[in-house]
Each structure stands twice: as C-alpha cells, then as structure tokens.
Amino acid sequence: MLQNSPLQEKIHEANVTVHRLEAQYYDQLHPEVFSKTEQKRTAGKLQAIDKMVVDNKRNALDVGAGTGNLTGKLLRMGYGVTAVDISPEMCAILKTKYQHDLGNNLTVVCSPMEQLNFKEGQFDLVTCYSVLHHLPNYEDALHRLSAFLKKGGVMYIDHEASPFYWKNEANASSELIKALYLHSNPLLNSMYFQITGLRVPSINYELSDYWYKKEHALDHGRIRNVFKEEDYESYERTDYYETSTWIPNPLSVIYRLLCSPEMSCWVAKK
C-alpha cells in the first residue's frame, strides 16, 4: 500500500484533474454506473442493506459520492447523507442536483478521504461506490472509515474489479470471448458517443485509477483482512457481471455463460 509518498500525492492530483475534465459529462460517459440494469441493482442492494442496520437512525456517509449516484438513492430512502468527494466540480454538480436537500438532509464535503474527521460511530451506513481503486491506500481508508461506522452499522463497497478480472479463463474459448467482449465495449461506447454527438476531452486514467490494473490490481484478500482486524460481525463479497455499454453488446450473453464475473461488491456488518 502507498502511504506518505510522492506517488500518493500524484494519485490525488490525478483524480482531481480527471474529475475536473469529466465532471460535466460523467453521467453520460459511464454506462457501467448509470445504465438501467446497474441502477436497479444498486437500488436493490441499498434496500437490502437498509434492513441489516441495527437501530437505524438513517445517517449515511457516502465517500467518493461523485455526482450523487448513491447519494440520491439514500436521500430518497429517507437518509440524512454526508457526501464526500475530492473533486470540487463533482461536489458542485452534487449540490446543484440535490439543492433542495442541502442543509436538512444533505451535507457535501469536498476533501480527500484521508483528511476526514468525523466522530467515532457517527454513521449507520458507510458507502463507497467505484472508489477504492482511486485511493492511494485503500486498506488504511477502510480502517479509517470503520471508525466512523457504529456497531451494528453496515459498510457497502461496490463496483470494484473482481479477483477474476485479470485472471485467465478456464479454457481458450472462454479467454477469447472475454478478450473480444472487453475490447468491444469501448468501441461500442465510442460509436454511441458519435451517434449522440457527445464530445469529451481526452482523459488519462493512468494514475487516477491506480488499482485498476493488472500489475497492481486491488486485492480483495486485503479488504477481507481489514474486516477481520476491525472485528466486523459479518462480511461477504458478491461477484457480478457489469453492464458496460449504452448500446447492447451482442457478445454479452455468451460472455456471461462462459466467463467469470468481472466486478465485486462487499457488504460488511460491524
């Protein structure tokens, strides 16, 4: 894990830069987040998690909130939400999108995760959607966030590459389908952007998505160890298939039949 190093600061700076460039296009750029299938899945997850929280006062911390993917769902469920993001542009969009909730139900904090300073056990629910692979030290982040979560509360971590993402499939046919599917997704999205006339700047994700690479992939064993060390009552990882394109990918059915799921989520009860 990276800690107190020049690279850590570069990763922070890269995330600020990347999200400054894509903030106004974010919802249109990411079908893996905003497709109907994914929106339905995450809404269902939150509804199930809501029932797991003991003595739920509906006080949630949404870290890496972005433009409000989970924040909006939590607000509609009756939660008071503290939404945190490192990007000023993302925070501005979040405030505009949910301006009627500001003050009473929504607090927006623009800050690196490492500088957060909430009370111990302040939140019933802590959520991180598509966040850990952006953080210089995701193990330390999870330890810090665990302190903010009350006993009987739930931590929900979602949209991270599964352990199978970078592994070879069981046979050559499956490996070929996987390669074709993953390489065709950006091509289909590019076609969709051309059809819709969406023009976005060239964006370099090399450092911002630091742990989303084969040479240094996010380690789910380390995540599990954090939950053990923090003495969580239960913790479970679920692997699932991602909807990655606005235009349906004709390889999707074959891919899901022959290949392992590429994404993971964790639900951990303290």
Backbone bond lengths (Angstrom), bond angles and torsions (degrees), N, CA, C in turn:
res aa  C-N    CA-C-N  psi(-1)  N-CA   C-N-CA  omega(-1)  CA-C   N-CA-C  phi
1 M - - - 1.458 - - 1.530 110.61 -
2 L 1.292 115.55 144.39 1.463 120.84 -179.18 1.523 109.70 -87.94
3 Q 1.306 117.25 131.86 1.456 119.81 -179.43 1.523 110.08 -148.89
4 N 1.344 115.79 129.78 1.462 121.71 176.14 1.532 111.94 50.78
5 S 1.318 115.64 47.13 1.452 119.97 -179.26 1.520 109.14 -126.48
6 P 1.352 116.36 160.33 1.472 118.73 175.73 1.527 112.44 -56.73
7 L 1.351 116.30 -34.30 1.460 120.15 179.67 1.527 111.07 -64.90
8 Q 1.328 116.94 -36.53 1.464 120.60 177.86 1.528 110.78 -58.81
9 E 1.317 116.94 -45.20 1.454 120.93 -179.97 1.532 110.81 -67.54
10 K 1.332 116.83 -36.19 1.459 120.10 178.20 1.522 111.20 -64.93
11 I 1.338 117.19 -36.70 1.463 121.04 177.92 1.528 110.05 -65.51
12 H 1.326 116.50 -42.45 1.466 119.89 175.57 1.530 110.94 -59.23
13 E 1.315 116.35 -48.68 1.464 120.98 -178.49 1.526 110.99 -62.25
14 A 1.340 116.47 -38.90 1.466 120.49 179.49 1.519 111.10 -64.08
15 N 1.330 117.33 -39.76 1.458 120.45 178.97 1.522 111.71 -66.41
16 V 1.325 116.73 -39.69 1.466 120.03 177.24 1.526 110.15 -62.67
17 T 1.334 116.09 -44.22 1.466 120.87 -179.01 1.524 111.82 -65.67
18 V 1.328 116.22 -48.51 1.464 120.49 -178.73 1.524 111.44 -58.76
19 H 1.334 116.44 -45.36 1.462 118.93 -175.67 1.530 112.11 -77.79
20 R 1.330 116.65 -19.47 1.465 118.69 170.49 1.532 109.39 -67.51
21 L 1.337 116.40 -40.20 1.455 121.22 -178.30 1.524 112.61 -71.40
22 E 1.348 116.57 -38.70 1.462 117.93 -172.44 1.522 114.87 -104.03
23 A 1.331 118.21 -0.61 1.464 120.42 -173.70 1.528 112.70 -53.73
24 Q 1.328 117.09 -49.32 1.471 119.79 -175.77 1.525 112.40 -70.96
25 Y 1.346 117.37 -17.64 1.459 121.50 179.90 1.533 112.30 -105.96
26 Y 1.335 117.45 -2.11 1.459 121.30 -164.47 1.527 112.98 -54.32
27 D 1.318 117.36 -48.06 1.465 120.59 -176.07 1.528 111.36 -65.57
28 Q 1.333 117.84 -29.87 1.461 121.42 179.56 1.529 112.30 -83.06
29 L 1.343 116.19 -25.69 1.465 121.06 -176.10 1.525 113.55 -79.94
30 H 1.329 117.91 -20.12 1.463 120.40 -167.16 1.532 113.35 -123.31
31 P 1.340 116.41 82.09 1.463 119.61 174.89 1.526 112.29 -64.76
32 E 1.347 116.97 -26.02 1.468 119.89 178.56 1.527 111.71 -65.39
33 V 1.333 116.73 -14.54 1.460 122.12 176.65 1.527 111.26 -106.33
34 F 1.333 117.24 -43.51 1.460 121.05 -168.16 1.525 115.08 -107.81
35 S 1.323 118.32 8.04 1.465 119.49 173.65 1.526 109.24 -65.50
36 K 1.327 117.14 156.08 1.471 121.03 179.80 1.519 111.31 -59.00
37 T 1.329 116.07 -38.67 1.467 120.34 -179.32 1.518 111.33 -62.31
38 E 1.339 116.53 -46.93 1.462 120.27 -178.57 1.518 111.62 -70.04
39 Q 1.317 117.27 -38.11 1.457 120.22 178.23 1.532 111.19 -63.04
40 K 1.308 116.43 -40.13 1.468 120.64 177.94 1.525 110.70 -66.52
41 R 1.337 116.55 -41.39 1.466 120.25 -179.45 1.525 111.45 -63.47
42 T 1.335 117.10 -47.53 1.463 119.67 -177.86 1.522 111.85 -68.43
43 A 1.329 117.59 -35.81 1.464 120.16 176.84 1.531 110.09 -62.76
44 G 1.328 116.47 -41.45 1.458 120.27 177.46 1.516 112.71 -64.87
45 K 1.336 115.93 -39.21 1.463 120.19 177.40 1.528 111.14 -60.30
46 L 1.323 115.60 -46.86 1.471 119.60 -178.74 1.525 111.31 -63.67
47 Q 1.324 117.43 -38.12 1.462 120.36 178.80 1.528 110.28 -63.85
48 A 1.334 117.04 -40.99 1.466 120.66 178.77 1.521 111.68 -68.27
49 I 1.328 117.06 -41.32 1.459 121.92 -179.49 1.520 110.78 -66.01
50 D 1.314 116.26 -38.21 1.465 121.81 179.20 1.532 111.18 -52.79
51 K 1.320 116.14 -37.57 1.470 121.10 -178.28 1.525 112.60 -76.31
52 M 1.325 117.46 -15.53 1.461 121.53 -178.41 1.525 113.13 -83.00
53 V 1.337 116.92 -23.17 1.463 121.04 -173.57 1.531 110.28 -71.63
54 V 1.315 116.28 129.86 1.463 122.08 178.88 1.529 109.81 -80.70
55 D 1.344 116.88 132.58 1.473 121.71 178.13 1.524 110.05 48.51
56 N 1.316 114.90 57.83 1.464 121.91 -171.24 1.526 111.87 -73.31
57 K 1.336 115.67 114.89 1.471 121.58 175.80 1.540 110.82 -93.07
58 R 1.333 116.43 1.89 1.466 123.65 177.64 1.539 112.36 57.83
59 N 1.314 113.60 56.40 1.461 121.09 177.27 1.528 107.17 -122.61
60 A 1.334 116.82 109.41 1.463 120.89 -171.30 1.517 112.47 -117.05
61 L 1.334 114.56 148.25 1.461 123.03 173.41 1.521 107.27 -115.60
62 D 1.336 116.69 116.10 1.456 122.03 178.83 1.530 108.36 -107.19
63 V 1.326 116.15 105.50 1.468 122.04 -175.49 1.526 109.93 -94.46
64 G 1.338 116.24 133.00 1.454 120.27 -174.15 1.521 109.70 70.12
65 A 1.323 116.24 45.31 1.466 122.23 -169.90 1.520 113.41 -67.28
66 G 1.334 117.92 -23.34 1.460 120.11 179.48 1.516 111.83 61.21
67 T 1.330 115.72 -132.25 1.464 120.58 179.79 1.524 112.34 -89.18
68 G 1.341 116.70 6.70 1.464 119.25 172.45 1.510 116.13 104.58
69 N 1.328 117.85 26.34 1.464 121.12 -179.86 1.521 112.18 -52.87
70 L 1.335 117.25 -55.40 1.467 120.52 177.98 1.522 111.70 -85.45
71 T 1.321 117.49 -34.21 1.460 121.29 -178.53 1.526 111.24 -54.17
72 G 1.328 116.76 -47.09 1.459 120.70 -179.25 1.510 112.31 -61.94
73 K 1.310 117.60 -41.50 1.469 121.38 179.42 1.524 110.24 -64.87
74 L 1.329 116.69 -42.38 1.458 120.89 179.91 1.525 111.42 -64.78
75 L 1.332 116.97 -40.73 1.468 120.42 177.30 1.524 110.73 -60.95
76 R 1.329 116.09 -42.02 1.469 119.72 179.70 1.517 112.05 -68.24
77 M 1.335 117.01 -22.45 1.463 121.39 177.02 1.524 112.25 -85.05
78 G 1.326 116.70 -1.19 1.454 120.34 177.56 1.512 115.03 93.96
79 Y 1.328 117.30 13.27 1.463 120.73 178.76 1.525 110.44 -83.62
80 G 1.328 115.38 146.71 1.447 121.15 161.52 1.513 106.07 -85.54
81 V 1.321 117.75 128.16 1.463 121.33 -170.92 1.520 110.94 -120.06
82 T 1.337 115.59 130.94 1.459 121.98 165.73 1.516 106.36 -101.71
83 A 1.334 116.21 109.93 1.463 122.32 -176.05 1.519 109.50 -101.86
84 V 1.321 116.60 125.37 1.464 122.30 -175.58 1.522 109.97 -117.88
85 D 1.328 116.79 135.76 1.456 120.63 172.52 1.525 109.03 -152.36
86 I 1.320 116.16 149.17 1.464 121.41 -179.13 1.526 111.73 -79.90
87 S 1.331 116.98 -16.34 1.466 121.44 -174.82 1.524 111.90 -94.18
88 P 1.336 118.32 119.61 1.466 120.09 175.67 1.521 112.87 -60.30
89 E 1.343 116.07 -35.18 1.464 120.27 -179.40 1.525 111.09 -67.77
90 M 1.324 116.95 -41.71 1.463 120.35 177.32 1.529 110.44 -63.94
91 C 1.317 116.63 -42.74 1.468 120.76 179.75 1.528 110.95 -62.65
92 A 1.330 116.90 -38.40 1.468 120.51 179.29 1.523 110.67 -64.26
93 I 1.339 116.95 -43.29 1.464 120.98 178.26 1.521 110.30 -63.94
94 L 1.327 115.93 -41.73 1.466 121.16 179.22 1.526 111.46 -60.06
95 K 1.318 115.77 -43.66 1.467 120.14 179.06 1.524 111.49 -64.23
96 T 1.326 116.11 -41.30 1.466 119.95 179.45 1.527 111.10 -66.40
97 K 1.331 115.75 -42.57 1.461 120.48 -176.80 1.530 111.85 -65.31
98 Y 1.334 116.37 -36.19 1.466 120.48 -176.54 1.528 110.92 -121.77
99 Q 1.338 115.84 40.96 1.461 120.44 -175.67 1.524 112.73 -62.34
100 H 1.328 118.10 -28.91 1.458 120.43 -179.21 1.537 112.04 -73.33
101 D 1.338 116.27 -15.27 1.471 120.53 179.75 1.520 112.66 -97.77
102 L 1.335 116.81 -10.08 1.459 120.25 -177.73 1.523 111.03 -62.40
103 G 1.315 115.33 139.95 1.462 120.03 178.29 1.508 112.02 95.38
104 N 1.326 116.99 -69.54 1.461 120.26 -176.51 1.525 112.81 -76.35
105 N 1.344 116.69 -46.75 1.458 119.79 -173.71 1.525 114.06 -115.41
106 L 1.316 117.61 -17.06 1.462 120.56 -174.97 1.520 111.66 -131.92
107 T 1.340 113.87 130.07 1.460 121.70 172.13 1.520 107.67 -121.27
108 V 1.327 116.69 126.86 1.461 121.13 -179.65 1.526 109.01 -107.85
109 V 1.325 115.75 126.58 1.463 122.15 -178.53 1.528 108.68 -120.63
110 C 1.329 116.79 120.52 1.462 121.43 176.80 1.525 107.98 -95.80
111 S 1.324 116.25 105.98 1.465 120.26 -173.91 1.519 110.30 -165.90
112 P 1.341 117.64 149.08 1.466 119.46 166.32 1.525 109.34 -62.67
113 M 1.301 115.86 146.45 1.463 120.39 -178.90 1.528 111.33 -57.16
114 E 1.341 116.29 -36.50 1.466 120.62 -175.33 1.521 112.83 -66.23
115 Q 1.316 118.62 -16.91 1.463 121.58 -177.89 1.528 113.52 -101.21
116 L 1.319 117.05 6.01 1.465 119.64 179.58 1.521 110.18 -70.43
117 N 1.322 115.86 144.76 1.463 120.42 -177.13 1.530 109.33 -143.53
118 F 1.321 115.58 77.54 1.453 120.68 178.05 1.526 110.30 -100.64
119 K 1.318 116.06 170.89 1.451 120.60 179.80 1.531 110.30 -72.70
120 E 1.312 115.18 150.36 1.462 119.62 176.13 1.523 109.43 -63.80
121 G 1.334 115.70 131.39 1.460 120.81 178.27 1.516 114.50 68.04
122 Q 1.331 117.98 25.20 1.467 121.41 -174.24 1.529 113.54 -73.30
123 F 1.361 116.90 -27.09 1.461 119.51 -169.59 1.533 112.51 -115.86
124 D 1.333 114.29 144.54 1.468 121.25 174.59 1.524 111.12 -79.60
125 L 1.333 115.55 -28.98 1.459 121.21 -174.33 1.524 108.86 -143.75
126 V 1.333 115.46 133.49 1.465 121.85 174.30 1.525 107.72 -121.90
127 T 1.333 116.64 126.48 1.458 120.46 -177.64 1.529 111.20 -122.09
128 C 1.323 115.36 143.11 1.473 122.87 176.03 1.524 107.19 -140.27
129 Y 1.298 117.36 105.83 1.464 121.10 -179.55 1.519 108.96 -110.95
130 S 1.330 116.23 118.32 1.473 122.72 -179.84 1.526 111.03 56.91
131 V 1.330 115.55 48.76 1.467 121.15 -172.55 1.527 113.11 -121.14
132 L 1.328 117.91 -45.93 1.468 119.98 -169.23 1.527 112.93 -56.87
133 H 1.333 117.54 -37.59 1.472 118.63 -176.94 1.524 112.58 -71.03
134 H 1.339 117.32 -8.00 1.470 121.54 176.00 1.532 112.53 -91.56
135 L 1.324 117.64 -13.41 1.466 121.13 -170.66 1.528 111.71 -91.12
136 P 1.318 118.27 137.96 1.471 120.00 177.61 1.529 112.55 -58.04
137 N 1.331 117.24 -39.02 1.458 121.13 -178.25 1.525 109.13 -136.30
138 Y 1.323 116.17 90.37 1.464 118.90 -174.61 1.527 112.46 -74.06
139 E 1.333 118.34 -25.60 1.467 119.94 175.39 1.533 110.73 -64.74
140 D 1.313 115.84 -49.46 1.462 120.02 178.54 1.523 110.75 -61.23
141 A 1.328 116.39 -38.35 1.469 120.55 178.68 1.519 110.77 -59.87
142 L 1.328 116.93 -43.97 1.457 120.34 -178.91 1.529 111.67 -66.70
143 H 1.334 116.73 -36.78 1.470 119.48 175.24 1.526 110.47 -62.86
144 R 1.326 116.96 -43.61 1.466 121.03 -179.65 1.522 111.28 -64.54
145 L 1.320 115.92 -44.55 1.459 119.67 -179.28 1.526 111.52 -67.02
146 S 1.311 116.97 -31.64 1.471 120.46 178.12 1.526 111.45 -61.77
147 A 1.320 116.67 -32.92 1.468 119.77 178.83 1.529 111.23 -66.83
148 F 1.324 117.39 -29.75 1.468 121.05 -178.99 1.528 112.39 -81.01
149 L 1.334 116.81 -12.78 1.462 122.03 -176.71 1.526 110.35 -93.12
150 K 1.315 115.99 132.64 1.467 119.79 -178.14 1.530 111.14 -75.16
151 K 1.308 116.86 162.39 1.452 122.03 171.95 1.526 108.50 -66.30
152 G 1.318 116.45 128.49 1.457 120.73 -174.55 1.512 112.99 93.48
153 G 1.355 116.46 -5.91 1.459 121.33 177.04 1.520 111.17 -85.59
154 V 1.334 115.56 174.25 1.461 121.28 -175.62 1.529 110.48 -127.81
155 M 1.333 115.15 138.01 1.458 121.26 170.91 1.526 108.20 -106.00
156 Y 1.333 115.07 130.92 1.465 122.17 -177.94 1.520 108.78 -121.12
157 I 1.336 115.71 114.93 1.457 122.75 -179.90 1.519 107.66 -118.08
158 D 1.324 117.35 125.37 1.465 119.08 -173.84 1.518 111.35 -141.29
159 H 1.335 112.65 163.94 1.459 122.83 174.49 1.526 111.87 62.33
160 E 1.329 114.68 53.40 1.458 122.61 171.74 1.522 108.61 -121.15
161 A 1.325 116.77 148.55 1.464 120.65 -179.51 1.522 110.40 -58.05
162 S 1.321 117.18 132.70 1.459 121.76 -179.40 1.534 110.41 -73.92
163 P 1.334 117.40 167.30 1.473 119.52 175.96 1.524 112.69 -61.76
164 F 1.345 116.72 -18.31 1.459 120.17 -177.20 1.527 113.24 -87.33
165 Y 1.334 116.26 -11.51 1.460 119.75 -170.46 1.527 112.08 -57.55
166 W 1.335 116.34 -44.99 1.461 119.49 -175.36 1.526 112.79 -98.11
167 K 1.327 117.74 -1.70 1.461 120.57 -178.95 1.524 110.84 -84.54
168 N 1.334 114.98 150.13 1.460 119.61 174.63 1.521 109.90 -69.55
169 E 1.322 116.63 147.56 1.454 120.98 176.37 1.521 110.50 -75.17
170 A 1.329 115.95 173.26 1.465 121.50 -171.95 1.523 113.48 -66.34
171 N 1.327 117.52 -29.35 1.460 119.70 -178.76 1.525 109.95 -143.79
172 A 1.323 114.90 170.30 1.465 120.65 -174.53 1.528 112.10 -63.96
173 S 1.334 117.57 -36.37 1.466 121.09 -179.58 1.520 110.99 -64.20
174 S 1.329 115.87 -45.22 1.458 120.08 179.16 1.521 111.30 -65.30
175 E 1.323 116.14 -39.01 1.463 120.57 179.64 1.531 110.69 -64.89
176 L 1.332 116.75 -37.81 1.461 120.96 178.29 1.529 110.40 -66.12
177 I 1.329 116.94 -45.27 1.473 120.80 178.71 1.521 110.49 -61.42
178 K 1.325 116.47 -41.80 1.464 120.04 178.98 1.522 110.94 -61.19
179 A 1.317 116.72 -46.13 1.464 120.82 -179.24 1.530 110.82 -63.27
180 L 1.325 116.79 -44.22 1.462 120.63 179.54 1.523 111.13 -63.87
181 Y 1.332 115.92 -41.80 1.466 120.23 -178.30 1.525 111.21 -65.24
182 L 1.324 116.71 -50.24 1.464 120.45 -176.92 1.532 111.65 -65.54
183 H 1.321 117.55 -34.58 1.460 120.01 179.86 1.532 111.94 -78.88
184 S 1.322 117.25 -25.47 1.464 119.34 -178.97 1.523 112.01 -80.00
185 N 1.324 117.65 -24.21 1.468 120.05 -178.42 1.530 113.33 -58.02
186 P 1.340 119.34 -51.64 1.477 118.51 178.86 1.523 112.85 -63.60
187 L 1.338 117.74 -30.45 1.462 120.67 178.50 1.533 110.39 -67.39
188 L 1.324 116.37 -42.45 1.462 120.29 179.09 1.526 111.25 -66.25
189 N 1.326 116.35 -39.70 1.467 119.20 177.89 1.523 111.25 -66.49
190 S 1.331 116.62 -38.30 1.465 120.30 177.01 1.526 110.38 -61.88
191 M 1.338 116.12 -40.51 1.463 120.62 177.24 1.530 110.17 -62.19
192 Y 1.323 116.11 -42.37 1.467 120.73 179.76 1.528 110.59 -62.85
193 F 1.327 116.82 -43.38 1.467 120.35 -179.99 1.531 110.79 -63.09
194 Q 1.329 117.40 -37.04 1.459 120.55 178.22 1.522 110.85 -66.88
195 I 1.329 116.22 -41.06 1.466 120.92 179.86 1.527 110.67 -64.37
196 T 1.331 116.10 -42.51 1.463 120.31 -177.16 1.525 113.26 -83.06
197 G 1.328 115.99 -11.28 1.461 119.73 179.13 1.511 114.34 79.31
198 L 1.337 117.05 15.77 1.459 120.15 179.26 1.527 109.81 -73.98
199 R 1.324 116.43 125.03 1.463 121.42 179.14 1.522 108.83 -117.37
200 V 1.309 115.99 119.98 1.461 120.38 -178.24 1.525 109.53 -125.00
201 P 1.321 118.01 153.32 1.468 120.05 178.13 1.518 111.36 -70.86
202 S 1.311 115.86 157.77 1.460 120.89 174.90 1.528 108.73 -67.10
203 I 1.334 115.84 129.57 1.465 120.66 -174.71 1.526 109.67 -123.64
204 N 1.325 116.52 129.80 1.459 122.70 179.51 1.532 109.45 -101.12
205 Y 1.335 116.18 112.11 1.461 121.98 -177.65 1.531 112.69 -95.89
206 E 1.318 117.62 10.93 1.460 122.12 -172.03 1.528 112.49 -54.17
207 L 1.327 117.75 -48.05 1.463 120.55 -178.95 1.527 112.68 -95.69
208 S 1.315 117.92 -32.24 1.468 119.42 -176.18 1.525 111.81 -64.55
209 D 1.345 117.13 -35.52 1.474 121.97 178.48 1.530 109.22 -102.27
210 Y 1.323 115.54 54.45 1.467 120.40 -166.73 1.530 113.31 -56.84
211 W 1.335 118.07 -45.30 1.472 121.35 -174.51 1.525 112.56 -90.40
212 Y 1.324 117.40 15.99 1.460 121.68 179.37 1.523 108.66 -108.37
213 K 1.339 115.43 51.39 1.457 121.35 -177.12 1.526 109.19 -144.29
214 K 1.304 115.75 150.16 1.459 120.36 -177.69 1.520 111.76 -61.76
215 E 1.339 117.20 -38.70 1.462 119.77 -175.97 1.523 113.08 -73.38
216 H 1.329 117.81 -22.09 1.463 120.68 171.86 1.524 108.48 -147.57
217 A 1.330 113.03 75.84 1.466 120.48 -178.77 1.521 110.79 -81.88
218 L 1.312 115.71 150.85 1.461 121.14 175.61 1.531 109.41 -59.54
219 D 1.326 116.83 134.25 1.463 123.27 -173.39 1.530 109.74 -103.86
220 H 1.327 116.71 109.67 1.460 119.97 -178.34 1.528 111.87 -71.66
221 G 1.322 117.34 -21.29 1.463 119.69 174.24 1.523 110.95 -64.88
222 R 1.321 117.51 -37.76 1.464 121.96 177.56 1.531 110.53 -67.25
223 I 1.326 116.22 -37.73 1.461 119.69 177.58 1.521 110.17 -63.96
224 R 1.318 116.01 -45.46 1.471 120.27 178.30 1.527 110.74 -59.32
225 N 1.326 117.18 -40.33 1.466 120.62 -179.36 1.527 112.07 -63.98
226 V 1.337 116.87 -34.98 1.468 119.50 176.64 1.523 110.02 -60.99
227 F 1.325 116.84 -45.39 1.467 119.93 179.86 1.527 111.50 -63.68
228 K 1.332 116.71 -35.95 1.468 120.25 175.47 1.523 110.43 -65.15
229 E 1.320 115.84 -48.29 1.465 120.66 -176.89 1.526 111.82 -64.54
230 E 1.337 116.97 -33.30 1.465 121.20 179.37 1.529 112.30 -86.45
231 D 1.332 115.84 4.23 1.466 122.17 174.50 1.533 112.66 59.31
232 Y 1.331 115.85 45.94 1.459 120.24 174.18 1.527 109.60 -68.10
233 E 1.302 115.61 145.40 1.468 121.13 179.68 1.524 110.93 -67.14
234 S 1.333 116.68 -40.44 1.461 120.76 179.28 1.524 109.01 -152.71
235 Y 1.320 116.14 153.94 1.457 121.71 177.14 1.524 108.29 -158.51
236 E 1.314 115.38 135.59 1.468 120.48 -175.96 1.520 110.39 -145.16
237 R 1.328 115.32 135.41 1.456 121.19 174.48 1.519 109.14 -100.08
238 T 1.319 116.32 136.00 1.462 122.74 175.01 1.521 108.43 -119.39
239 D 1.318 116.67 129.48 1.463 121.22 178.20 1.528 109.16 -99.49
240 Y 1.331 115.90 143.75 1.465 119.32 -176.10 1.526 110.54 -150.65
241 Y 1.330 114.40 165.04 1.461 120.98 178.76 1.525 109.61 -92.39
242 E 1.311 115.09 139.13 1.452 122.37 -176.10 1.535 110.59 -94.50
243 T 1.323 116.02 142.49 1.465 121.08 169.30 1.521 107.19 -93.28
244 S 1.325 117.31 107.36 1.465 121.83 -166.26 1.514 114.70 -106.02
245 T 1.328 118.06 -0.46 1.463 119.84 -175.60 1.522 110.69 -134.76
246 W 1.341 115.24 151.15 1.466 120.95 171.65 1.525 109.61 -75.99
247 I 1.339 116.53 -39.26 1.466 121.33 175.20 1.524 107.71 -87.93
248 P 1.352 119.63 129.24 1.467 120.55 -179.91 1.520 112.22 -54.28
249 N 1.320 115.44 134.13 1.459 120.67 178.37 1.526 108.97 -89.50
250 P 1.346 119.43 118.96 1.471 121.16 -177.56 1.525 113.64 -62.82
251 L 1.331 117.04 -17.44 1.472 120.44 178.78 1.525 112.34 -84.57
252 S 1.319 117.55 -6.26 1.460 121.32 -171.61 1.523 113.47 -58.53
253 V 1.322 117.63 -46.10 1.467 121.09 -177.54 1.517 110.77 -63.16
254 I 1.333 117.13 -45.65 1.467 121.00 179.28 1.521 110.37 -64.31
255 Y 1.327 115.43 -42.70 1.463 120.31 179.74 1.532 111.12 -57.98
256 R 1.311 116.63 -45.92 1.465 120.43 -177.70 1.532 112.29 -70.21
257 L 1.300 116.90 -25.46 1.460 120.34 177.69 1.524 112.37 -77.89
258 L 1.341 116.47 -36.25 1.465 120.21 -170.61 1.526 114.96 -104.62
259 C 1.339 117.07 -20.80 1.465 119.61 -170.67 1.524 112.03 -116.32
260 S 1.314 115.37 161.21 1.466 122.04 179.72 1.527 110.32 -77.59
261 P 1.333 117.20 151.74 1.474 119.79 178.71 1.520 111.46 -65.45
262 E 1.334 115.06 142.91 1.468 119.61 -172.83 1.516 114.89 -97.97
263 M 1.328 118.56 -6.89 1.463 120.95 -176.72 1.540 110.76 -124.87
264 S 1.337 114.91 159.07 1.468 121.05 -178.48 1.507 111.62 -137.82
265 C 1.323 115.47 153.07 1.465 121.25 168.84 1.525 109.09 -138.24
266 W 1.329 115.53 151.13 1.457 123.17 178.60 1.531 109.80 -118.92
267 V 1.324 115.12 139.20 1.457 121.54 170.25 1.524 106.69 -126.84
268 A 1.337 115.37 118.72 1.469 120.69 -175.17 1.532 109.93 -128.19
269 K 1.318 115.25 126.12 1.466 120.89 179.47 1.514 110.01 -102.94
270 K 1.315 116.72 128.58 1.456 121.12 -174.86 1.540 111.52 -85.20
